[in-house]
Amino acid sequence: MTRSTCKVLYVSGEISPFVRISSLADFMASFPQAMEDEGCEARIMMPKYGVINDRKFRLHDVLRLSDIKVPLKDKTDLLHVKVTALPSSKIQTYFLYNEKYFKRNGLFKDMVQGNDFKGSAERVIFFNLGILETLQRLGWKPDIIHFHDWYASLVPLLLKTVYADNAFFKGVKTVLTVHNAHSQGVFPLKPFKKLLPEIVVDGLYTGDDDTVNMLFTGIEHANRIATTSIRYAELISNDTEAACGVDKILASRGNHLEGITNGLDIKQWNPSADKLIKKKFDTSRLDEKLENKRYLLEELSVSFDEDVPLIGAMVNFDRFQGVELLLDSLDKLMQLDIRMVISGSGDKDIQKKLENIALKYKGKLGLNWEFTDAFFHQIMASADVLLMPGKLESCGMMQFFAMRYGTLPIIYGGGGIAETVDEINARHDGSGFVFHEYSSKALVGKVKEVISIYGDKERWARLVTDTMERDMSWKDSAEKYTQIYLGLLERA
């Protein structure tokens, strides 16, 4: 078998544009295609949530992928599969569905309340078993099953136990990429005991409180583990707080963890050909970027001023993406000569706090709660700066989108994201602004620096142009993942 015949199944709980709750979805929108470009044969699986619009994404039923039997401990449930191609590619994407498990509009977790939906453990079990049963019905045997975060973390354990003697899966290897160590998929143990044989239950990573930790289980049983930057790999291996406890289970795996930074689909994210933005532009037409800014601010009833920088921020309202730091800083930021647009979702109390602040600063601060692909692209095309206030970003994707569209990121320098941003300071022309102390004072100080440099139109234009022309493609990272695959298959 040669390198070009390496078959890889990619599994995730979220993929943009079908459903998005974190940067994992953006990663999955382009990474499989990058691996195909590298010579792999890629296919994708994810749950068919009720929120996914079949007509919009052209999902269709396949007769031979109907009524697939999923064997649970004392019963059998039926699985149905819908199929479409990943947008901007020809990669087959399979949506695993059973009305009892997936009809509701939510995913596994209530993003507002922060707790799991009732029955989520059962959904997880059904989905993981369904992956392996669907592959057999397809008759397509992957060399590698590459799963992302906790959603398919039972798969390597299932391969070692109930499917260990199944000839179809002989030689299949597993790779887990940890994108968000804090997102672990913790569920009650009871449903696992009820639905899975004892040999599987014995291999689960369980806590003292009779819970199953899906991410820990995946780390324990996957053949190889990766994460999305070298720095984040170091953090989650050594810093218990940053790792949310993952460091302990990683320590048992020795040197099986590798940090590989994310990349960008430069065809999909291309401001000169983007149909979702008001005005297409490139480095020779930066005046059109200014028109995008004018358009967005008018849409959000924020006053436009060519000489005042627009700062965009897109954050989940949880404790991991820096919304608390943003809230602590907002009043001070609004005293500066800036305009700001914030978009996010999650905790309704946080949303209400932001709405109250926006009332105080009408014309300076705009809010958007209805996330769409069009808005996502438009804010990247419109803002001068993208604020990413998260403390422990593993790498993320939004800084790539921003830089590609000439929007310079402001980031905290303590996370893996810092590997992808070249710091701008008084002596250096780089691609983004970095604050090194995680505090409101440091963040506000960095925005003051932005204002100062923005006032130098010639330098700002040079920064924007140089940043847009940076190589942000997947090529180097895809080659590193290929080496992981080939090493597991002993083809390197």
Secondary structure, DSSP 4 states (H G I P E B T S, - for coil): --GGG-EEEEE-S-BTTTB-SSHHHHHHHHHHHHHHHTT-EEEEEEE--TTS-HHHHT-EE-GGGSSEEEE-SS-EEEEEEEEEEPTTS--EEEEEE-HHHH-SSS-SB-TTT-SBPTTHHHHHHHHHHHHHHHHHHHT---SEEEEETTTTTTHHHHHHTTTTT-GGGTT-EEEEEES-TT---EEEHHHHHHHS-HHHHTTS-B-TTSEEEHHHHHHHH-SEEEES-HHHHHHHHH-HHHHTTHHHHHHTTTT-EEE----B-TTTS-TTT-TTSSS---TT-HHHHHHHHHHHHHHTT----TTS-EEEEEEEESTTTTHHHHHHHHHHHTTSS-EEEEEEEE-HHHHHHHHHHHHHTTTTEEEE----HHHHHHHHHH-SEEEE--SS--S-SHHHHHHHTT-EEEEETTSGGGGG-PBPBTTB--SBEEE-S-SHHHHHHHHHHHHHHHT-HHHHHHHHHHHHTS--BSHHHHHHHHHHHHHHTT--
